[in-house]
């Protein structure tokens, strides 16, 4: 791997807000929505308020978020393809 961190920004349906998903070389992940809406009591209250305003159930899945998992799998797949291509060139 020739990167230190990679990130993508999406509109997350689970929190109805723009979030950035960060993936690190050890494949650990961080999501700004998770940090904002689940790490503090006030964040959780804000998510409930947003839910009431939008009349839609919002629920951050935290580290089990399908968008985080999907992005991590995409990057792992890209790394596997790069490794197999470089291995076949030798």
Secondary structure, DSSP 8 states (H G I E B T S, - for coil): ---SEEEEEEEETTTTEEEEEEEETTS-EEEHHHHHHHSSHHHHHHHHHHHHHHTS-----GGG-HHHHHHHHHHHHHHHHHHHHHHHT-
